[in-house]
Amino acid sequence: MTLVPTIDISAWTGDQADLVTAVDDALTRVGFLQLTGHGIPQPTIDTMREATSAFFALPIEEKLRSAPADRASDRGYAAQGTEGLAYSLGKTTPPDLAESFVIGAEDIDVSDPAVAAEPYGFFAPNIWPAIPADLRPALTAYASEAHRVARVLLEVFEQALALPRGYLDAYTRHPSRTLRVNHYERRAGVPEPLPGQMRLGAHTDYGIVTVLCADPVPGLQIFGPDGAWHDVVPAEGALVINLGDLTAQWTNDRWRSTLHRVVPPSGPGPSRRQSVAFFFDGDYDARFECLPTCQSPENPPKYPPVLGGEHLHAKVTGGRILEPATAMNTAADRG
């Protein structure tokens, strides 16, 4: 059995026991799976990749026009060397060898009192560059599809965890939804990475579930239950799915929030890789505590309840401000 299994979800109609069992096994063993049959049209993916590639090909001066005024903001452009995701676990490492572009959801209902009261900036307006002109429609179209996939996965999760249909809706009424495009490029003549420097430092994701669309090239590694790092190269047409810390807490560590990283290329010469991660992170005002089906007198809750927004804000700012974070570290020892 491969470490990260590939699961076809195309037949999902709301009640497929074999599919539910396969997802439960993958999330219990490793916290990762590859998803085929997800239904995102290939033209939507292709258009998104073309538009993001065009953006990152711009001169740095042009890209910096889309950088946020506040570096703690999770919006817009971040140049290489200004982030370190290992900092979200309180680790001091060289900055990551990646540049990124981040957006939140565009379809926010600003008349919703819960949206108006949100204190962390999770619903902040996006920062859109003037060029390329097609970046905004390309990214928002893809983000909408990734959101749909995340919602389908929640249906599967409910069945796998023996929860009533719609149970998780109470945690996802106005969820934080973030799309992060990571671009890694080593140009000819650049210095070698510093000791311990990664394209993305070792980290766990923060919220409920991540939907990743990545180039089918080496780079992503996960820390397996055997205590070793394992390469994960996306299969043709597959999305990579993994869990965040809130889901691990929810399930009392029945399911894993797995440490992962992106390593520099092993060979010399130019190298390029791009990945697009959609983070579905739940409601800022939801109280996340151990699910009733994941605890018993013999297996009491391991973690205290936490508000989604407090948890997520600490993690996000910890990875974006270049100093060791005081962010909550609920999963650093999960491997």
Helices and strands as residue ranges (DSSP letters): E 6-8, H 17-29, E 32-36, H 42-56, H 60-63, G 64-66, E 76-78, G 85-89, E 99-104, H 113-116, H 135-160, G 167-171, E 177-186, E 200-203, E 209-214, E 220-223, E 229-231, E 239-243, H 245-250, E 260-262, E 271-280, E 287-288, G 292-294, E 306-307, H 308-320
